[in-house]
Amino acid sequence: MVEIWLPYGKTEVHVSVPLRYLAGTIEPSELELPENPFEVVTSALGDPIGSGEIQDLLKGKNQVAIALDGTLAPFTASVAASAIVWTLGQNGVPKENVSIVVGNSLREYDNPGMLVALQGAEPLREVGIHEHSRDSVDVSNVGVTSSRTEVSLARPFMDADVRIAVGEVRPDHFAGLRGAQTTVMPALASREGLIRHREIAFQGDVAPGVSEGNPAHSDQMEACELAGVDLALNLITDGWGRIASAVSGGVEPSWKTVVEKLGELPQLRAEADADIIVVSAGGDRYDFDLYNAVWALRGIAPLVKRGATIIFLAECTQGLGAEGLESLAQVDTLAELRRRYMLGARAVYAVKSALRGNNEVILISALPSYLAEPLGFTVERTANAAFQRVMERRRNRRTLIVTHGASSVIVPSEGGEGDEGQDHHPEVDQRQ
């Protein structure tokens, strides 16, 4: 018996798998991490790409706003913000002239862990902290993108003389890749801007890990231009959200450097022959609500064969996270979900796609059954107990474990027969 621990909320839970049935465990690729991430960030800030030096950006300007994506790992956000505030101080900007704006539009509720981390960092004492939510009315409209997204952003960010956006570079199921531009749109956006921006990615196929040619990525870049972002800081992190390296500079030129530096994102490979897949969203950075956790099901889609049982770990202490997951729970055709689009429609489609081919999805969650079951989930509270019950009733028991499904790019090994991992599923479409 092999004891395997998987992230679940702020803790870990275990699953006991007989060795003869264990097909493998997929975990994030290891990156070489620096001893001092603070120095990594300050070094990047001292060598901006495609923009003026920080002292040049500050000439004749007093107020600086630092925008952080509210889904960053709290420690990572604290290190990045501290490095920026320290660098600003070295260039004569007092702390009282600096504010931090946490963009929480990707969350239905605020992130208390982020606030604690920021308030507890010594370099950030005396720095004002604002939390922006998707329902905030304290926004400034700066224009409309070519995709018709209204760019109304958090006013504390837009009212500053110098605007710095900080983001994490990792796979994204909407824009292909996240970065500093994701912090501007949609993390700092109004509800209307968020909904339209997310709808753009529901019009065609999206390849996680690939931003080139992605309309949602282009929408983000346009939003940054409209917002007048002076400096972008892109944090390259490992699968646990820890800083490996950083790139700063103008939004476009620094992003091009990031893409060149990354090359092709590491692809995690496994054979698409597992009868049981146990997948965690990746812990509290992803599973605070179902809307953000559900992309773990899209992450494993290339490996899911017909008749599989998926045990999906997502604590969801903040509930569903998007109204569409409740209002559209009974809709299972792509055309109808697009026609009735609201926030969460694409997440519903991800669930319905996971259930096709006579698959079963068992959700291990704190989410009430009355919210989860209409989507097609079977709800259990304990991962190992659920797994043991599945083992007892299944004849085929080959089991694959995936520890960070929401943030991994997973492809089948040569000769695999799983899904192709795209958003377009002809079998679902046939019911339109």
KOLDREN-821904 format. One record per residue (C-alpha): residue number from 1; residue in three letters; chain; x, y, z. Coordinates in nm, 3 decimals, padded with zeros to 5 digits. Layout:
% KOLDREN-821904
<NUM "ala" "A" <X Y Z>>
...
//
This chain:
% KOLDREN-821904
<1 "met" "A" <00.000 00.000 00.000>>
<2 "val" "A" <00.131 00.344 -00.096>>
<3 "glu" "A" <00.025 00.647 00.111>>
<4 "ile" "A" <-00.005 00.952 -00.115>>
<5 "trp" "A" <-00.075 01.300 00.021>>
<6 "leu" "A" <-00.258 01.558 -00.188>>
<7 "pro" "A" <-00.323 01.931 -00.131>>
<8 "tyr" "A" <-00.670 02.010 00.001>>
<9 "gly" "A" <-00.744 02.363 00.117>>
<10 "lys" "A" <-00.473 02.472 00.358>>
<11 "thr" "A" <-00.384 02.114 00.447>>
<12 "glu" "A" <-00.326 01.774 00.283>>
<13 "val" "A" <-00.529 01.456 00.273>>
<14 "his" "A" <-00.410 01.105 00.197>>
<15 "val" "A" <-00.514 00.824 -00.031>>
<16 "ser" "A" <-00.390 00.468 00.022>>
<17 "val" "A" <-00.330 00.297 -00.313>>
<18 "pro" "A" <-00.223 -00.067 -00.353>>
<19 "leu" "A" <00.115 -00.061 -00.525>>
<20 "arg" "A" <00.007 -00.304 -00.798>>
<21 "tyr" "A" <-00.268 -00.063 -00.907>>
<22 "leu" "A" <-00.068 00.261 -00.896>>
<23 "ala" "A" <-00.009 00.384 -01.252>>
<24 "gly" "A" <00.190 00.685 -01.136>>
<25 "thr" "A" <00.185 01.022 -00.965>>
<26 "ile" "A" <00.193 01.350 -01.159>>
<27 "glu" "A" <00.343 01.645 -00.971>>
<28 "pro" "A" <00.465 01.988 -01.083>>
<29 "ser" "A" <00.812 02.004 -01.235>>
<30 "glu" "A" <01.082 02.106 -00.990>>
<31 "leu" "A" <01.249 02.441 -01.055>>
<32 "glu" "A" <01.576 02.559 -00.908>>
<33 "leu" "A" <01.479 02.813 -00.645>>
<34 "pro" "A" <01.699 03.103 -00.533>>
<35 "glu" "A" <01.807 03.136 -00.171>>
<36 "asn" "A" <01.681 03.495 -00.155>>
<37 "pro" "A" <01.369 03.567 -00.367>>
<38 "phe" "A" <01.368 03.928 -00.242>>
<39 "glu" "A" <01.701 03.985 -00.416>>
<40 "val" "A" <01.572 03.817 -00.732>>
<41 "val" "A" <01.287 04.067 -00.751>>
<42 "thr" "A" <01.498 04.374 -00.668>>
<43 "ser" "A" <01.750 04.266 -00.932>>
<44 "ala" "A" <01.474 04.240 -01.193>>
<45 "leu" "A" <01.342 04.584 -01.094>>
<46 "gly" "A" <01.691 04.726 -01.140>>
<47 "asp" "A" <01.711 04.596 -01.495>>
<48 "pro" "A" <01.374 04.673 -01.661>>
<49 "ile" "A" <01.319 04.565 -02.021>>
<50 "gly" "A" <01.166 04.806 -02.269>>
<51 "ser" "A" <01.093 05.082 -02.021>>
<52 "gly" "A" <01.283 05.355 -01.842>>
<53 "glu" "A" <01.467 05.297 -01.517>>
<54 "ile" "A" <01.249 05.333 -01.210>>
<55 "gln" "A" <01.404 05.670 -01.126>>
<56 "asp" "A" <01.303 05.790 -01.473>>
<57 "leu" "A" <00.945 05.668 -01.429>>
<58 "leu" "A" <00.922 05.857 -01.102>>
<59 "lys" "A" <01.035 06.198 -01.227>>
<60 "gly" "A" <00.781 06.462 -01.133>>
<61 "lys" "A" <00.542 06.201 -00.989>>
<62 "asn" "A" <00.447 06.133 -00.629>>
<63 "gln" "A" <00.189 05.860 -00.583>>
<64 "val" "A" <00.267 05.497 -00.676>>
<65 "ala" "A" <00.020 05.208 -00.684>>
<66 "ile" "A" <00.124 04.842 -00.687>>
<67 "ala" "A" <-00.140 04.601 -00.817>>
<68 "leu" "A" <-00.129 04.239 -00.699>>
<69 "asp" "A" <-00.332 03.945 -00.827>>
<70 "gly" "A" <-00.540 03.822 -00.532>>
<71 "thr" "A" <-00.473 03.459 -00.625>>
<72 "leu" "A" <-00.096 03.487 -00.570>>
<73 "ala" "A" <00.052 03.279 -00.291>>
<74 "pro" "A" <00.045 03.520 00.007>>
<75 "phe" "A" <00.417 03.484 00.084>>
<76 "thr" "A" <00.506 03.544 -00.282>>
<77 "ala" "A" <00.287 03.854 -00.293>>
<78 "ser" "A" <00.448 03.982 00.026>>
<79 "val" "A" <00.802 03.931 -00.107>>
<80 "ala" "A" <00.725 04.099 -00.440>>
<81 "ala" "A" <00.550 04.397 -00.283>>
<82 "ser" "A" <00.826 04.438 -00.023>>
<83 "ala" "A" <01.094 04.439 -00.295>>
<84 "ile" "A" <00.906 04.705 -00.493>>
<85 "val" "A" <00.850 04.927 -00.188>>
<86 "trp" "A" <01.217 04.892 -00.090>>
<87 "thr" "A" <01.327 04.982 -00.445>>
<88 "leu" "A" <01.095 05.282 -00.449>>
<89 "gly" "A" <01.239 05.392 -00.116>>
<90 "gln" "A" <01.591 05.372 -00.261>>
<91 "asn" "A" <01.467 05.617 -00.524>>
<92 "gly" "A" <01.326 05.864 -00.275>>
<93 "val" "A" <00.961 05.756 -00.258>>
<94 "pro" "A" <00.833 05.751 00.103>>
<95 "lys" "A" <00.608 05.463 00.208>>
<96 "glu" "A" <00.313 05.692 00.268>>
<97 "asn" "A" <00.317 05.773 -00.106>>
<98 "val" "A" <00.279 05.405 -00.198>>
<99 "ser" "A" <-00.039 05.199 -00.200>>
<100 "ile" "A" <-00.103 04.831 -00.270>>
<101 "val" "A" <-00.419 04.731 -00.455>>
<102 "val" "A" <-00.515 04.363 -00.429>>
<103 "gly" "A" <-00.724 04.259 -00.729>>
<104 "asn" "A" <-00.982 04.004 -00.617>>
<105 "ser" "A" <-01.214 04.000 -00.918>>
<106 "leu" "A" <-01.111 03.639 -00.987>>
<107 "arg" "A" <-01.252 03.556 -00.643>>
<108 "glu" "A" <-01.608 03.607 -00.522>>
<109 "tyr" "A" <-01.473 03.702 -00.180>>
<110 "asp" "A" <-01.153 03.861 -00.050>>
<111 "asn" "A" <-00.841 03.664 00.040>>
<112 "pro" "A" <-00.778 03.703 00.416>>
<113 "gly" "A" <-00.447 03.514 00.395>>
<114 "met" "A" <-00.313 03.770 00.149>>
<115 "leu" "A" <-00.405 04.060 00.376>>
<116 "val" "A" <-00.238 03.897 00.677>>
<117 "ala" "A" <00.083 03.836 00.479>>
<118 "leu" "A" <00.099 04.193 00.349>>
<119 "gln" "A" <00.020 04.355 00.682>>
<120 "gly" "A" <00.275 04.137 00.859>>
<121 "ala" "A" <00.569 04.228 00.634>>
<122 "glu" "A" <00.799 04.484 00.796>>
<123 "pro" "A" <00.886 04.667 00.468>>
<124 "leu" "A" <00.513 04.723 00.406>>
<125 "arg" "A" <00.435 04.898 00.733>>
<126 "glu" "A" <00.280 05.242 00.665>>
<127 "val" "A" <00.187 05.134 00.310>>
<128 "gly" "A" <-00.185 05.165 00.239>>
<129 "ile" "A" <-00.359 04.844 00.126>>
<130 "his" "A" <-00.682 04.841 -00.075>>
<131 "glu" "A" <-00.881 04.531 -00.164>>
<132 "his" "A" <-01.077 04.541 -00.489>>
<133 "ser" "A" <-01.369 04.304 -00.550>>
<134 "arg" "A" <-01.559 04.232 -00.869>>
<135 "asp" "A" <-01.865 04.413 -00.726>>
<136 "ser" "A" <-01.679 04.727 -00.621>>
<137 "val" "A" <-01.825 05.053 -00.753>>
<138 "asp" "A" <-01.499 05.238 -00.684>>
<139 "val" "A" <-01.371 05.201 -01.040>>
<140 "ser" "A" <-01.252 05.426 -01.322>>
<141 "asn" "A" <-01.352 05.364 -01.681>>
<142 "val" "A" <-01.056 05.405 -01.916>>
<143 "gly" "A" <-01.203 05.275 -02.241>>
<144 "val" "A" <-01.313 04.968 -02.434>>
<145 "thr" "A" <-01.095 04.705 -02.602>>
<146 "ser" "A" <-01.139 04.591 -02.962>>
<147 "ser" "A" <-01.315 04.282 -02.821>>
<148 "arg" "A" <-01.574 04.511 -02.661>>
<149 "thr" "A" <-01.451 04.461 -02.305>>
<150 "glu" "A" <-01.525 04.760 -02.086>>
<151 "val" "A" <-01.206 04.848 -01.900>>
<152 "ser" "A" <-01.325 04.981 -01.566>>
<153 "leu" "A" <-01.049 04.926 -01.313>>
<154 "ala" "A" <-00.996 04.979 -00.939>>
<155 "arg" "A" <-00.985 05.354 -00.878>>
<156 "pro" "A" <-00.699 05.343 -00.621>>
<157 "phe" "A" <-00.482 05.195 -00.896>>
<158 "met" "A" <-00.591 05.434 -01.168>>
<159 "asp" "A" <-00.562 05.745 -00.948>>
<160 "ala" "A" <-00.188 05.690 -00.893>>
<161 "asp" "A" <00.079 05.875 -01.089>>
<162 "val" "A" <00.283 05.557 -01.142>>
<163 "arg" "A" <00.115 05.219 -01.190>>
<164 "ile" "A" <00.300 04.890 -01.134>>
<165 "ala" "A" <00.129 04.557 -01.208>>
<166 "val" "A" <00.259 04.234 -01.053>>
<167 "gly" "A" <00.156 03.892 -01.179>>
<168 "glu" "A" <00.256 03.528 -01.172>>
<169 "val" "A" <00.347 03.344 -01.490>>
<170 "arg" "A" <00.163 03.012 -01.499>>
<171 "pro" "A" <-00.074 02.818 -01.724>>
<172 "asp" "A" <-00.422 02.961 -01.754>>
<173 "his" "A" <-00.737 02.804 -01.900>>
<174 "phe" "A" <-00.861 03.137 -02.036>>
<175 "ala" "A" <-00.564 03.339 -02.162>>
<176 "gly" "A" <-00.319 03.051 -02.207>>
<177 "leu" "A" <-00.071 03.206 -01.964>>
<178 "arg" "A" <-00.112 03.440 -01.671>>
<179 "gly" "A" <00.119 03.730 -01.604>>
<180 "ala" "A" <00.119 04.091 -01.489>>
<181 "gln" "A" <-00.143 04.164 -01.757>>
<182 "thr" "A" <-00.385 03.925 -01.583>>
<183 "thr" "A" <-00.367 04.140 -01.273>>
<184 "val" "A" <-00.499 04.436 -01.472>>
<185 "met" "A" <-00.763 04.239 -01.662>>
<186 "pro" "A" <-00.952 04.077 -01.504>>
<187 "ala" "A" <-00.821 04.089 -01.143>>
<188 "leu" "A" <-00.871 04.469 -01.112>>
<189 "ala" "A" <-01.181 04.479 -01.333>>
<190 "ser" "A" <-01.548 04.546 -01.265>>
<191 "arg" "A" <-01.799 04.261 -01.281>>
<192 "glu" "A" <-01.905 04.368 -01.632>>
<193 "gly" "A" <-01.547 04.372 -01.756>>
<194 "leu" "A" <-01.473 04.035 -01.597>>
<195 "ile" "A" <-01.777 03.870 -01.755>>
<196 "arg" "A" <-01.708 04.001 -02.105>>
<197 "his" "A" <-01.337 03.920 -02.080>>
<198 "arg" "A" <-01.406 03.563 -01.971>>
<199 "glu" "A" <-01.668 03.520 -02.243>>
<200 "ile" "A" <-01.404 03.588 -02.509>>
<201 "ala" "A" <-01.223 03.265 -02.417>>
<202 "phe" "A" <-01.547 03.067 -02.462>>
<203 "gln" "A" <-01.567 03.141 -02.834>>
<204 "gly" "A" <-01.301 02.890 -02.942>>
<205 "asp" "A" <-01.032 02.649 -02.832>>
<206 "val" "A" <-00.788 02.747 -02.559>>
<207 "ala" "A" <-00.452 02.575 -02.510>>
<208 "pro" "A" <-00.324 02.616 -02.152>>
<209 "gly" "A" <00.038 02.729 -02.164>>
<210 "val" "A" <00.005 02.908 -02.501>>
<211 "ser" "A" <-00.077 03.281 -02.508>>
<212 "glu" "A" <00.011 03.360 -02.871>>
<213 "gly" "A" <-00.302 03.398 -03.079>>
<214 "asn" "A" <-00.527 03.380 -02.774>>
<215 "pro" "A" <-00.795 03.654 -02.791>>
<216 "ala" "A" <-00.826 03.679 -02.412>>
<217 "his" "A" <-00.451 03.742 -02.385>>
<218 "ser" "A" <-00.476 04.015 -02.651>>
<219 "asp" "A" <-00.767 04.164 -02.457>>
<220 "gln" "A" <-00.549 04.181 -02.145>>
<221 "met" "A" <-00.267 04.354 -02.328>>
<222 "glu" "A" <-00.507 04.614 -02.468>>
<223 "ala" "A" <-00.646 04.674 -02.120>>
<224 "cys" "A" <-00.293 04.737 -01.988>>
<225 "glu" "A" <-00.236 04.993 -02.262>>
<226 "leu" "A" <-00.563 05.169 -02.188>>
<227 "ala" "A" <-00.478 05.171 -01.818>>
<228 "gly" "A" <-00.137 05.324 -01.876>>
<229 "val" "A" <00.061 05.063 -01.682>>
<230 "asp" "A" <00.411 05.201 -01.631>>
<231 "leu" "A" <00.586 04.886 -01.517>>
<232 "ala" "A" <00.506 04.516 -01.526>>
<233 "leu" "A" <00.666 04.266 -01.290>>
<234 "asn" "A" <00.628 03.904 -01.398>>
<235 "leu" "A" <00.711 03.641 -01.140>>
<236 "ile" "A" <00.814 03.302 -01.274>>
<237 "thr" "A" <00.714 03.051 -01.007>>
<238 "asp" "A" <00.722 02.678 -00.946>>
<239 "gly" "A" <00.413 02.462 -00.905>>
<240 "trp" "A" <00.381 02.568 -00.542>>
<241 "gly" "A" <00.387 02.941 -00.622>>
<242 "arg" "A" <00.743 03.005 -00.503>>
<243 "ile" "A" <00.954 03.261 -00.692>>
<244 "ala" "A" <01.215 03.111 -00.924>>
<245 "ser" "A" <01.295 03.424 -01.127>>
<246 "ala" "A" <01.143 03.757 -01.229>>
<247 "val" "A" <01.129 03.995 -01.526>>
<248 "ser" "A" <01.029 04.362 -01.514>>
<249 "gly" "A" <00.979 04.634 -01.774>>
<250 "gly" "A" <00.721 04.757 -02.021>>
<251 "val" "A" <00.415 04.534 -02.047>>
<252 "glu" "A" <00.475 04.408 -02.403>>
<253 "pro" "A" <00.857 04.390 -02.412>>
<254 "ser" "A" <00.887 04.227 -02.069>>
<255 "trp" "A" <00.623 03.972 -02.166>>
<256 "lys" "A" <00.811 03.881 -02.484>>
<257 "thr" "A" <01.121 03.826 -02.270>>
<258 "val" "A" <00.923 03.606 -02.031>>
<259 "val" "A" <00.795 03.389 -02.316>>
<260 "glu" "A" <01.146 03.357 -02.462>>
<261 "lys" "A" <01.289 03.276 -02.121>>
<262 "leu" "A" <01.030 03.008 -02.054>>
<263 "gly" "A" <01.054 02.849 -02.396>>
<264 "glu" "A" <00.803 02.567 -02.395>>
<265 "leu" "A" <00.640 02.513 -02.058>>
<266 "pro" "A" <00.722 02.176 -01.902>>
<267 "gln" "A" <00.458 01.927 -02.007>>
<268 "leu" "A" <00.372 01.651 -01.763>>
<269 "arg" "A" <00.317 01.320 -01.938>>
<270 "ala" "A" <00.128 01.004 -01.847>>
<271 "glu" "A" <-00.044 00.722 -02.029>>
<272 "ala" "A" <-00.415 00.771 -02.085>>
<273 "asp" "A" <-00.506 00.428 -01.953>>
<274 "ala" "A" <-00.602 00.487 -01.589>>
<275 "asp" "A" <-00.938 00.354 -01.471>>
<276 "ile" "A" <-00.935 00.582 -01.167>>
<277 "ile" "A" <-00.786 00.933 -01.158>>
<278 "val" "A" <-00.747 01.105 -00.822>>
<279 "val" "A" <-00.687 01.474 -00.889>>
<280 "ser" "A" <-00.642 01.767 -00.652>>
<281 "ala" "A" <-00.697 02.123 -00.772>>
<282 "gly" "A" <-00.374 02.207 -00.589>>
<283 "gly" "A" <-00.474 02.338 -00.247>>
<284 "asp" "A" <-00.615 02.666 -00.122>>
<285 "arg" "A" <-00.465 02.879 -00.401>>
<286 "tyr" "A" <-00.704 02.704 -00.639>>
<287 "asp" "A" <-00.978 02.531 -00.441>>
<288 "phe" "A" <-01.117 02.821 -00.236>>
<289 "asp" "A" <-01.419 02.798 -00.467>>
<290 "leu" "A" <-01.540 02.566 -00.740>>
<291 "tyr" "A" <-01.507 02.823 -01.020>>
<292 "asn" "A" <-01.130 02.837 -00.973>>
<293 "ala" "A" <-01.084 02.469 -00.884>>
<294 "val" "A" <-01.278 02.316 -01.172>>
<295 "trp" "A" <-00.994 02.372 -01.420>>
<296 "ala" "A" <-00.826 02.068 -01.266>>
<297 "leu" "A" <-01.084 01.866 -01.460>>
<298 "arg" "A" <-00.978 02.042 -01.780>>
<299 "gly" "A" <-00.615 01.982 -01.683>>
<300 "ile" "A" <-00.656 01.604 -01.675>>
<301 "ala" "A" <-00.892 01.589 -01.977>>
<302 "pro" "A" <-00.621 01.457 -02.214>>
<303 "leu" "A" <-00.578 01.152 -01.989>>
<304 "val" "A" <-00.942 01.060 -01.925>>
<305 "lys" "A" <-01.065 00.752 -02.104>>
<306 "arg" "A" <-01.426 00.634 -02.133>>
<307 "gly" "A" <-01.582 00.485 -01.824>>
<308 "ala" "A" <-01.326 00.639 -01.588>>
<309 "thr" "A" <-01.389 00.735 -01.229>>
<310 "ile" "A" <-01.247 01.073 -01.129>>
<311 "ile" "A" <-01.203 01.158 -00.761>>
<312 "phe" "A" <-01.174 01.536 -00.754>>
<313 "leu" "A" <-01.039 01.712 -00.443>>
<314 "ala" "A" <-01.155 02.075 -00.402>>
<315 "glu" "A" <-01.244 02.212 -00.059>>
<316 "cys" "A" <-01.447 02.514 -00.183>>
<317 "thr" "A" <-01.492 02.692 00.150>>
<318 "gln" "A" <-01.607 03.002 -00.041>>
<319 "gly" "A" <-01.875 02.812 -00.233>>
<320 "leu" "A" <-01.933 02.801 -00.608>>
<321 "gly" "A" <-01.758 03.129 -00.697>>
<322 "ala" "A" <-01.975 03.213 -00.999>>
<323 "glu" "A" <-02.351 03.230 -01.042>>
<324 "gly" "A" <-02.349 03.029 -01.363>>
<325 "leu" "A" <-02.244 02.714 -01.178>>
<326 "glu" "A" <-02.585 02.718 -01.012>>
<327 "ser" "A" <-02.809 02.885 -01.271>>
<328 "leu" "A" <-02.679 02.678 -01.564>>
<329 "ala" "A" <-02.615 02.351 -01.379>>
<330 "gln" "A" <-02.871 02.159 -01.586>>
<331 "val" "A" <-02.745 02.286 -01.923>>
<332 "asp" "A" <-02.512 02.045 -02.100>>
<333 "thr" "A" <-02.480 02.167 -02.459>>
<334 "leu" "A" <-02.212 02.404 -02.577>>
<335 "ala" "A" <-02.445 02.611 -02.795>>
<336 "glu" "A" <-02.690 02.672 -02.510>>
<337 "leu" "A" <-02.416 02.762 -02.262>>
<338 "arg" "A" <-02.279 03.015 -02.508>>
<339 "arg" "A" <-02.624 03.155 -02.580>>
<340 "arg" "A" <-02.706 03.197 -02.211>>
<341 "tyr" "A" <-02.355 03.299 -02.113>>
<342 "met" "A" <-02.293 03.426 -01.762>>
<343 "leu" "A" <-01.992 03.398 -01.534>>
<344 "gly" "A" <-01.937 03.027 -01.473>>
<345 "ala" "A" <-02.081 02.898 -01.802>>
<346 "arg" "A" <-01.747 02.773 -01.923>>
<347 "ala" "A" <-01.684 02.607 -01.587>>
<348 "val" "A" <-02.016 02.422 -01.625>>
<349 "tyr" "A" <-01.897 02.302 -01.963>>
<350 "ala" "A" <-01.574 02.175 -01.808>>
<351 "val" "A" <-01.776 01.966 -01.563>>
<352 "lys" "A" <-02.012 01.832 -01.830>>
<353 "ser" "A" <-01.715 01.742 -02.051>>
<354 "ala" "A" <-01.553 01.550 -01.765>>
<355 "leu" "A" <-01.875 01.348 -01.721>>
<356 "arg" "A" <-01.915 01.249 -02.087>>
<357 "gly" "A" <-01.834 00.897 -02.203>>
<358 "asn" "A" <-02.007 00.740 -01.900>>
<359 "asn" "A" <-01.749 00.888 -01.665>>
<360 "glu" "A" <-01.813 00.943 -01.296>>
<361 "val" "A" <-01.682 01.240 -01.099>>
<362 "ile" "A" <-01.675 01.214 -00.718>>
<363 "leu" "A" <-01.620 01.553 -00.557>>
<364 "ile" "A" <-01.439 01.560 -00.222>>
<365 "ser" "A" <-01.544 01.896 -00.085>>
<366 "ala" "A" <-01.703 02.106 00.186>>
<367 "leu" "A" <-01.948 02.226 -00.081>>
<368 "pro" "A" <-02.310 02.140 00.012>>
<369 "ser" "A" <-02.454 01.852 -00.187>>
<370 "tyr" "A" <-02.750 02.061 -00.303>>
<371 "leu" "A" <-02.507 02.287 -00.492>>
<372 "ala" "A" <-02.278 02.017 -00.630>>
<373 "glu" "A" <-02.514 01.737 -00.727>>
<374 "pro" "A" <-02.714 01.934 -00.991>>
<375 "leu" "A" <-02.386 01.965 -01.184>>
<376 "gly" "A" <-02.355 01.586 -01.196>>
<377 "phe" "A" <-02.110 01.534 -00.911>>
<378 "thr" "A" <-02.134 01.266 -00.647>>
<379 "val" "A" <-02.026 01.434 -00.323>>
<380 "glu" "A" <-01.810 01.269 -00.058>>
<381 "arg" "A" <-01.628 01.422 00.239>>
<382 "thr" "A" <-01.324 01.194 00.278>>
<383 "ala" "A" <-01.086 01.120 -00.008>>
<384 "asn" "A" <-00.947 00.789 00.112>>
<385 "ala" "A" <-01.287 00.647 00.208>>
<386 "ala" "A" <-01.425 00.744 -00.134>>
<387 "phe" "A" <-01.126 00.583 -00.306>>
<388 "gln" "A" <-01.161 00.259 -00.110>>
<389 "arg" "A" <-01.531 00.236 -00.202>>
<390 "val" "A" <-01.445 00.286 -00.569>>
<391 "met" "A" <-01.179 00.014 -00.545>>
<392 "glu" "A" <-01.432 -00.228 -00.398>>
<393 "arg" "A" <-01.687 -00.191 -00.676>>
<394 "arg" "A" <-01.462 -00.154 -00.982>>
<395 "arg" "A" <-01.308 -00.447 -01.164>>
<396 "asn" "A" <-01.049 -00.229 -01.338>>
<397 "arg" "A" <-00.850 -00.033 -01.081>>
<398 "arg" "A" <-00.543 00.114 -01.248>>
<399 "thr" "A" <-00.501 00.444 -01.061>>
<400 "leu" "A" <-00.330 00.771 -01.152>>
<401 "ile" "A" <-00.268 01.049 -00.896>>
<402 "val" "A" <-00.247 01.416 -01.002>>
<403 "thr" "A" <-00.148 01.657 -00.722>>
<404 "his" "A" <-00.190 01.999 -00.892>>
<405 "gly" "A" <-00.442 01.958 -01.170>>
<406 "ala" "A" <-00.552 02.322 -01.202>>
<407 "ser" "A" <-00.202 02.455 -01.277>>
<408 "ser" "A" <-00.043 02.171 -01.474>>
<409 "val" "A" <-00.015 02.122 -01.849>>
<410 "ile" "A" <-00.067 01.748 -01.893>>
<411 "val" "A" <-00.041 01.556 -02.219>>
<412 "pro" "A" <-00.077 01.184 -02.292>>
<413 "ser" "A" <00.233 00.979 -02.361>>
<414 "glu" "A" <00.289 00.859 -02.717>>
<415 "gly" "A" <00.011 00.628 -02.818>>
<416 "gly" "A" <-00.225 00.758 -02.545>>
<417 "glu" "A" <-00.594 00.741 -02.625>>
<418 "gly" "A" <-00.732 01.012 -02.400>>
<419 "asp" "A" <-00.905 01.337 -02.489>>
<420 "glu" "A" <-00.712 01.587 -02.696>>
<421 "gly" "A" <-00.747 01.844 -02.420>>
<422 "gln" "A" <-00.930 02.106 -02.626>>
<423 "asp" "A" <-01.252 02.285 -02.537>>
<424 "his" "A" <-01.433 02.145 -02.841>>
<425 "his" "A" <-01.596 01.807 -02.774>>
<426 "pro" "A" <-01.801 01.673 -03.068>>
<427 "glu" "A" <-01.987 01.421 -02.850>>
<428 "val" "A" <-02.127 01.697 -02.634>>
<429 "asp" "A" <-02.203 01.911 -02.939>>
<430 "gln" "A" <-02.410 01.635 -03.101>>
<431 "arg" "A" <-02.682 01.697 -02.842>>
<432 "gln" "A" <-02.727 02.060 -02.952>>
//
